[in-house]
């Protein structure tokens, strides 16, 4: 099923294509638009488009999406819709080279000249976004407009939200973090952006408060007035970061040392900012009533849906840093056990580390591992899964209704480990199909682990009590060897 917004986006991209001087200037080719239109899962045209693009196309697409609500389709767009729906790929490929195609696209939608300029496109002198009065549209030559080099298109600067000072009606947690994000100067607190740093891992501690009115599974944040401007943070109502302090490695180790206590590490997925990683880590630990050391590894995700390809490259780059962070925890802090929850793309880095992980005598053992909606190739996952027997328990949460996993699979044409269609069954792995109780996990059809009570209850049994699936309420085993949560 395709929505009017999907058709509007497709028409806008096709419009830009026929007005671009060079094929390399295009967000995606016209035949590429057709293929995604035909193959994307229902209601997932835009997400599938995003996941399929090269990084070089993301800036222009992001700006186009920001203007999409200002565009209007004409009644003539029905013909374009018919062509996209009914033509074979060969037919559409031939049609896209005809003058008739250009006429249909121009008649379907119009991009005002000022909008074209904001996309980083220079209009030639003979370009008109709308025909002049009395001027016929038939027979117009394709205008020659040129897309600016991406180096000349500057994304909006990173901004950090403010934070509260006191939290009389809240519980404050200390989150010990490591990050390979770039540092942003601030006289208020240490801030980290959405780019990689070449300076290795920054270690630090964040103080994050959870309000007493907090609802289990939620990350309470200020709403946006008129969907533009966020209201002020209120620590009595919102999860608030009060203080972020970067520390030297030795100071961090000394402050994180603890005896007779467990640790819990959260590794976030794609499309997550530094602050969002801290909010979610605090919320998970708070709702799990976890009293031990709380850790967060925040790799340099761009924090934008459109930056999926960039995040894919960055998570591989972050593997060595995550390995170093895990060694720091297990070799220096004196914890009894370390539990790990990884989400989505974050599983790629964790699994790469675990594949060659060696536990030495006297080090903190890794105990419970939860792989939530892993955006990982199933074949690669099975290769690494051979080491799962080294840990107390490895749990895979998967769903047949996870939209982000569906989109990833559609783009890559290969099964993903987080897709329960079918679930992965292997020795040393407890696979739990959560489709019946929750389809998604952490946004983009991807939020069941932190926001759905049955999944959260099951997670509590794993982290706090170390229970096997057969001993956890609401879990039953199928004949095929995996488990279903209900």
BAMARVEX-279324 format. One line per 10 residues: number of its first residue (from 1); for each residue x, y, z of C-alpha. Coordinates in steps of 0.001 Angstrom, whole numbers, plus 500000, padded with zeros to 6 digits. Layout:
// residues N
NUM) X,Y,Z | ...
// end
This chain:
// residues 486
1) 500000,500000,500000 | 501335,503420,499054 | 500203,506670,500636 | 499717,510113,499051 | 502900,511197,500851 | 504763,508338,499175 | 503515,509441,495751 | 504440,513035,496534 | 508002,512012,497421 | 508347,509786,494360
11) 507022,512539,492089 | 509362,515128,493637 | 512413,512909,493101 | 511376,512192,489512 | 510846,515938,488975 | 514375,516639,490209 | 515725,513862,488000 | 514350,515330,484778 | 515716,518761,485721 | 519234,517577,486660
21) 522106,518091,484273 | 524024,514973,485335 | 522883,511541,486455 | 525357,511710,489342 | 523437,514683,490752 | 520311,512613,491365 | 519135,511317,494739 | 518221,508021,493105 | 517613,507105,489474 | 514081,507065,488092
31) 514223,503301,487637 | 515474,503105,491228 | 512352,504949,492370 | 510243,502446,490428 | 512014,499429,491948 | 511579,500680,495508 | 507948,501572,494765 | 507343,497998,493641 | 509371,496133,496289 | 509070,498077,499560
41) 506865,496548,502279 | 503454,498133,502841 | 503705,501667,504268 | 507508,501495,504085 | 508321,503291,500822 | 510097,506212,502493 | 512077,504054,504935 | 513099,501608,502206 | 514221,504532,500064 | 516326,505902,502918
51) 517975,502558,503633 | 518881,502034,499963 | 520662,505345,499348 | 524333,506123,499303 | 525579,508570,501908 | 526228,511194,499221 | 522489,511430,498477 | 521324,511794,502061 | 521746,515541,502529 | 519556,516474,499562
61) 516916,513871,500448 | 516816,515058,504047 | 516145,518612,502874 | 513535,517445,500400 | 511684,515552,503136 | 511717,518682,505286 | 509855,520536,502509 | 507552,517688,501515 | 504552,518975,503461 | 504671,522206,501428
71) 504217,520391,498114 | 500893,519556,496504 | 500019,516857,494002 | 497833,517775,491042 | 494963,515614,489749 | 497278,514610,486894 | 499360,512658,489414 | 496828,509832,489035 | 498473,508966,485726 | 501903,508792,487347
81) 500463,506545,490063 | 498959,504275,487412 | 502295,504008,485609 | 504209,503166,488804 | 501662,500528,489799 | 500967,498815,486490 | 504104,498896,484352 | 506750,496199,484308 | 510327,497278,484999 | 511233,497041,481309
91) 508193,499101,480333 | 508919,501785,482931 | 512599,501904,481969 | 511650,502676,478369 | 508866,505057,479398 | 511205,507078,481652 | 513229,508091,478589 | 510270,509597,476728 | 509048,513170,476503 | 505625,511931,477626
101) 507132,510827,480946 | 508575,514291,481533 | 505209,515881,480799 | 503417,513578,483238 | 505946,514265,486000 | 505820,518037,485452 | 502027,517927,485475 | 501944,515844,488677 | 503900,518168,490963 | 505750,521484,490936
111) 508748,522414,493060 | 508937,526188,493638 | 512246,527750,492635 | 513047,528858,496197 | 512614,525277,497392 | 514897,524005,494651 | 517497,526501,495809 | 517201,525323,499415 | 517956,521798,498236 | 521336,522993,497041
121) 520342,523244,493383 | 521326,526133,491113 | 518629,526999,488581 | 519822,528036,485144 | 518498,531241,483602 | 516004,529319,481499 | 514535,527491,484501 | 510983,528306,485607 | 509328,526411,488442 | 505945,527303,486951
131) 505159,528255,483315 | 504474,531904,482727 | 500864,532868,482067 | 499816,531985,478542 | 502982,530012,477861 | 502322,526459,476639 | 503823,523614,478657 | 504104,521208,475742 | 507432,521079,473985 | 509458,522692,476775
141) 513095,521682,476757 | 514482,520074,479881 | 516001,522937,481919 | 519676,522652,482739 | 520071,522930,486492 | 523053,521778,488460 | 523227,520299,491934 | 525844,521876,494172 | 528699,519616,495288 | 527890,518058,498654
151) 530916,519789,500124 | 529039,523064,499638 | 525899,521845,501395 | 526303,522281,505131 | 524069,520343,507537 | 522523,522141,510474 | 524892,522379,513449 | 524473,519982,516368 | 522596,521475,519298 | 522200,520072,522786
161) 519095,520432,524883 | 519214,522168,528201 | 519056,520348,531513 | 517517,520767,534910 | 519417,521678,538054 | 517444,520017,540826 | 515152,516996,540891 | 513244,516918,544187 | 510663,514446,542864 | 512973,512153,540951
171) 515569,509422,541375 | 519051,510156,540046 | 521293,507496,538499 | 524988,507602,537669 | 525698,506223,534202 | 529332,505383,533459 | 529802,505843,529750 | 532331,505398,527004 | 531984,507048,523605 | 533872,507514,520356
181) 531811,510573,519396 | 533361,513971,518763 | 533528,516299,521755 | 531701,519629,521576 | 532936,522450,523801 | 530500,523760,526376 | 530887,525657,529619 | 527816,523856,530999 | 528631,520174,530516 | 530575,517772,528339
191) 528714,517371,525068 | 529156,514865,522295 | 528023,515152,518703 | 527231,512822,515832 | 530681,512502,514267 | 533595,510175,514912 | 536584,511278,516930 | 540142,510276,516149 | 541094,510573,519824 | 539875,507140,520896
201) 537397,506545,523694 | 536223,509317,525981 | 535297,507998,529419 | 532869,509836,531655 | 529955,509841,534074 | 526465,511251,533574 | 523919,512042,536255 | 520441,511289,534930 | 517193,511667,536853 | 513980,509677,536410
211) 510827,511447,537701 | 508646,509738,540290 | 505732,510033,537837 | 507684,507935,535319 | 505725,505226,533517 | 507524,501927,533040 | 508979,501634,529565 | 508638,505320,528707 | 511271,507970,528085 | 509474,511109,529205
221) 510714,514119,527300 | 509287,517611,526682 | 506695,517867,523946 | 507170,520259,521037 | 504850,523217,520726 | 503442,523417,517211 | 505856,520523,516470 | 508717,522997,516226 | 509960,524206,519599 | 510462,521888,522587
231) 509070,522995,525915 | 511489,523377,528810 | 512749,520320,530654 | 511206,519688,534044 | 513004,517053,536171 | 509758,516442,538049 | 508146,515339,534767 | 510952,514373,532392 | 514045,512204,532230 | 516806,514789,532501
241) 520579,514724,532146 | 521895,516987,534900 | 525614,516609,534529 | 528013,514987,532074 | 531644,514847,533137 | 534504,513533,531026 | 537220,511845,533082 | 540657,510426,532575 | 540744,506657,532248 | 542318,506218,535679
251) 539826,508536,537388 | 536965,506746,535642 | 538215,503354,536821 | 538625,504553,540402 | 535123,506027,540517 | 533509,502978,538875 | 535187,500360,541075 | 532769,498406,543226 | 532765,495157,545169 | 530072,492505,545334
261) 527969,494076,542594 | 526879,493323,539029 | 527133,495626,536040 | 524707,496248,533174 | 525902,497617,529829 | 523565,499010,527164 | 524701,499380,523535 | 522256,501379,521432 | 521266,500948,517803 | 521248,503244,514801
271) 519564,506679,514730 | 520451,507472,518365 | 522104,510606,519748 | 524398,510685,522765 | 521701,512132,525017 | 519147,509593,523795 | 521547,506784,524672 | 521865,508099,528236 | 518096,508535,528613 | 517441,504962,527471
281) 520208,503441,529587 | 518863,505161,532695 | 515270,504182,531909 | 516162,500520,531375 | 518198,500255,534563 | 515576,502151,536566 | 512665,500026,535383 | 514631,496809,535856 | 515338,497951,539422 | 518981,497321,538703
291) 521082,498567,541611 | 524536,497693,540279 | 526870,499693,538039 | 525157,501146,534986 | 527175,501430,531775 | 526467,502866,528346 | 528602,502614,525246 | 527542,505321,522788 | 529106,504796,519383 | 529008,507682,516910
301) 525554,507193,515405 | 524411,510250,513466 | 521033,510181,515221 | 519133,510544,511923 | 517087,507997,509988 | 518572,509246,506728 | 522076,508412,507930 | 521613,504634,507991 | 524500,503984,505535 | 526820,506219,507540
311) 525854,504457,510758 | 526535,501097,509082 | 530094,502149,508333 | 530574,503704,511767 | 529434,500666,513751 | 532166,498604,512082 | 534688,501351,512855 | 533553,501282,516518 | 534241,497576,517105 | 537800,498112,518360
321) 536614,500850,520727 | 533838,498694,522179 | 536337,495873,522697 | 538622,498248,524600 | 535698,499522,526691 | 534674,495963,527604 | 538238,495096,528578 | 538374,498188,530786 | 535208,497093,532603 | 536030,493414,532990
331) 539695,493830,533952 | 539598,496769,536360 | 536325,497277,538242 | 535924,494154,540382 | 532350,493398,539298 | 530870,489971,540008 | 529247,489706,536582 | 528516,491902,533607 | 525200,491711,531744 | 524854,493233,528269
341) 521811,494445,526320 | 522474,495374,522691 | 519901,496772,520312 | 519532,496779,516527 | 522750,497822,514772 | 524589,497875,518098 | 524524,494076,517945 | 526960,494164,515033 | 529721,495641,517164 | 528943,493440,520162
351) 528897,490219,518135 | 532149,491157,516406 | 533744,491576,519843 | 532276,488370,521279 | 533475,486296,518323 | 537062,486469,519602 | 536472,487340,523259 | 538758,485590,525742 | 537898,485498,529436 | 540951,485367,531667
361) 541032,484159,535257 | 540301,486953,537697 | 538365,489055,535198 | 534666,489853,535445 | 532705,487241,533475 | 530053,488256,530955 | 526873,486544,532106 | 523500,487412,530513 | 523545,488704,526930 | 520365,490065,525329
371) 520407,490612,521566 | 517362,492774,520862 | 516145,493043,517252 | 519639,492555,515825 | 520072,494163,512414 | 522631,491523,511521 | 522860,489196,508540 | 521467,485816,509618 | 524317,483873,508040 | 526923,485989,509812
381) 524965,485713,513066 | 525049,481909,512893 | 528802,481922,512344 | 529377,483964,515501 | 526735,482083,517519 | 529144,479178,517953 | 530708,481060,520892 | 527417,481609,522750 | 528009,478558,524940 | 530727,480487,526794
391) 528120,482636,528548 | 525437,481902,531144 | 522652,482685,528682 | 522256,484415,525322 | 518737,485588,524473 | 517603,486714,521031 | 514437,488829,520848 | 512908,488734,517371 | 509624,489764,515756 | 507827,489217,512465
401) 506394,492747,512647 | 509539,494800,513248 | 509406,497467,510518 | 513076,498433,510670 | 514109,494806,510245 | 511655,494399,507342 | 513094,497424,505587 | 516658,496246,506175 | 515826,492829,504767 | 514075,494320,501728
411) 517074,496507,500938 | 519721,493853,501502 | 517666,490907,500139 | 519036,488689,502901 | 517440,487508,506166 | 518147,489465,509348 | 518659,487858,512750 | 516007,490099,514318 | 513325,488807,511948 | 511243,485989,513443
421) 510158,484806,510002 | 511464,482214,510691 | 513186,482467,514087 | 516785,481300,514429 | 517189,478078,516412 | 520698,477121,517543 | 522437,475413,520432 | 523424,477919,523112 | 520811,480459,522001 | 517363,481136,523480
431) 515299,482726,520723 | 512096,484430,521864 | 509473,485432,519302 | 507729,488529,520689 | 505391,489094,517728 | 502296,488174,519746 | 502890,490840,522389 | 504843,493537,520588 | 505975,494106,517052 | 508669,496709,517506
441) 511735,497762,519428 | 513092,501286,520141 | 511425,503295,517371 | 510986,502842,513601 | 508876,499801,514392 | 511623,498973,516774 | 510636,499654,520419 | 509268,496570,522147 | 512021,495882,524677 | 511699,499150,526574
451) 508055,500009,526052 | 506046,496767,526239 | 505210,495210,529597 | 505417,491485,528656 | 508841,491951,527068 | 510024,494105,529939 | 508813,491522,532465 | 510733,488837,530596 | 513830,491021,530519 | 513545,491460,534287
461) 513568,487687,534778 | 516699,487438,532624 | 518779,490262,534108 | 517699,490173,537737 | 517063,486458,538241 | 518976,484742,535452 | 516042,482466,534657 | 515987,480133,531668 | 513017,480507,529278 | 511203,477461,530689
471) 511105,479105,534114 | 509874,482530,532987 | 506196,483467,533132 | 504460,483869,529782 | 507066,481936,527793 | 506278,478639,526034 | 508445,476460,523830 | 507422,475540,520279 | 508044,472208,518617 | 510539,473962,516333
481) 512779,474767,519300 | 512223,478500,519777 | 510095,480258,522396 | 507013,482441,522165 | 506266,485242,524613 | 502585,485832,525276
// end
